[in-house]
Each structure stands twice: as C-alpha cells, then as structure tokens.
Amino acid sequence: MIEKALTSADVEFVTTLHGDEPVAFHVLLQPRGDQADRLLRAIDDVALGELDEAAREGKTPEGQDATGPGEQALQVSLLALRAAGCEATGRLIEDHPLDALKTLVDEAGADEVIVLTDPHYVEEFFHRDWASRARHKVGVPVLKLFSHSLADEA
C-alpha cells in the first residue's frame, strides 16, 4: 500500500527485502483524500521541519482532482517494480482502503503487507495510520516502511 510514486530507493528497498526469493507485488495506491486530511499533513510537515511543504499543502490536488496524478504515480511505480525484475499489478483505491487491502490479501493469498508511506506522526501517535489499522484487519504480517522522498535521491 503506497500513497505516492515509489522512488528508485523505495523500489530497491522493497525488492531486496527477501533476498533472491522471487516476489510479486500487488500495489494499492490511494490518491490524496479530502481537505479534512490537509491539516494533519501540514502538522506532519511542520514536525519534520518541512515548512515549505506545509505552506504548499493548499496547492496539492485533493479528492477527485488527485485521481489523475494518483494513476500516474501508480503506473510509474509498477513500471519501476517490473524493471527491477518483479511481477507487479496495481490499482487505485478511493473508498475504504483497508477493506480493499483485506480483499486483495485474501484474493492474492498474500504472505505479508508492506505499507510504504511518508511519516504521519499524528495518526501514528494515535495508531490510526494505515499500518496500525491494517494489523487488526488483514490476517498477515504488516511491515511499515517510510518512503524515501525525491530530495533523498538528489
């Protein structure tokens, strides 16, 4: 489960987690939610010292406007995983992401779930982040990883 396009560092990280074992990825990406989430993201940006990001939160596409960029981020991620030699399928999810994740885990017979997101300190503190909530729902181990920002690649 991801929330933005995977960077090359993210791809290398997730594709090497299991050594030389062949792995297949079933990627779910949820485009940015509605404006109610904007305050939490801004607080996270401030906590990370990313004041410029906090100031730009109001300009980031939300809801329906985020579907196009979300689809593009998903396709970039799938191509990168395939280029790394892995099988990869994926889709956007807009409603009930944890229900979609549970269904996918059951249908694919997944061995584990990887939740790869930016840090979300407010949600994590209250155990309302995707990984914490997924641990109670999916029935397989859930590995929480923090994504690498594009700035980390420079």
N, C-alpha and C positions, 0 to 999 in steps of 0.2 A: 504494500500500500504506500503510495507516494503522493506528494502534493505539488510537485513541480518536476520539471525535466531533470533526469539524472545527469550529473556531471561525469566526466571521464573518471574522476577519482571515485565517485559513487559506484560506477559500473565495475571498476577494478576491485573495489572493496567487496561488493556483494557476490561477484563471480568467483572470488577466491576463498570465500568462507569455508567451503567444503573441499578444499584441495583440488585434486584431479577428478573427483566424482562428477559425472555428468548431472547437470541440474536444468530444470525447466522453470521459467518464471511466468507467472500469471499476474500481470500488473493491473492494479486498480488505482486510478487517479481521480481524486475529487477536486473539481475546479473550486476556486475560492467561493466561500459562502456569501451570505448576505452581509449587509452593513453592520449587523449586530456583532459580528466577529471582529470588526475593524478595530475596536478599542483594545481587545485582548492582544491582537497582533501588534498594535502600537506599543502597548506596555512591554511585550516581549522584546521589541526592537530597542526600547529605552534600556531595559535590563541588560541587553547585550552591548550597550554602548553605541548602537547604530542609530544615532539621532536623525541622520539624513533619511534613513529608511522609514522611521516613524513619521517624519514630515510628509513623505510621499505616499503613505497609506491611502489617502483620499483620492489619489490618481490611479490606483490599481483597479483593473476591472473586477467587478463583483457579480455574483449571480449569473443570469443569462449571458451577460457580456463577457464572462470568463470562460464560456464553453469553447469558443474558437481557440484561444490561447491554451486552454487545457488539452484539447485534442492535439494541437501541435506538440505540446510538451510530452504527451503520451507517445506519439509517433517517434519523436526524437529518442526517447528512452528505449522503446522497443528496438529501433534500428541499432542503437549502441549495444544493447544486450546481445542481439543477433551477431553483430560484428565481433563480439567477444567470444563467439562460438557457442552460445546458449540458445535453447529454444525459448521463445518469448511471445506471449499473446497478451492482450490487454484491452481494457475498455474504461470509459469514463463512468463514474457513478455520481449521481446528483442527489438522490434521496436515500436515506437510511444506509449509510456506508457500512456499518457493522453488520447489518443483515445481508448486504451484498457480499461482504467478506466471508461470513459464515456459509452462505450458499456456495460460493466459489471453493472454499476449503472442502466442503462435502463433495461437490461435483468432481473436483480435480484429485481428490484423495491426497491433499497436501500434507507434507510431513511437518512443516513449520510455516509461520507467517513472519515476514520481515516488514516492519513499519519503519519507513525511512522518511523522516521529516526534519524540518528546522526545529530548534528548541522552542517549546511553548511553555514557559515557566509557570504561568498562572494555571493552565489546565493540568500540568504535571503535578503541581503542588496539591491540587485537589483530586488527583487521579482521574481526571476527566479527559485526558489525552487519548488518542486512538489506541495506543499500545496497551495502556492500563485497562481500558474498557474491553478491548479485544480478548485479553487474557481470560475474561469471565464468560466469553461467548463462543469462541471458535473451537475449543477442544483439542488444540495442538499447541506446542510451544510458540510463544510470540517473542521475537527478538526486536528490540527497539534500537534503532541506529539514527544518528544525526547526520543529515546530508551535508555535503561539502558545498559551500557557496561558490559561485562563479569567481569571486575575488580570490578564493583559495587556490585556483588554478593558475592565476597570473604569476 
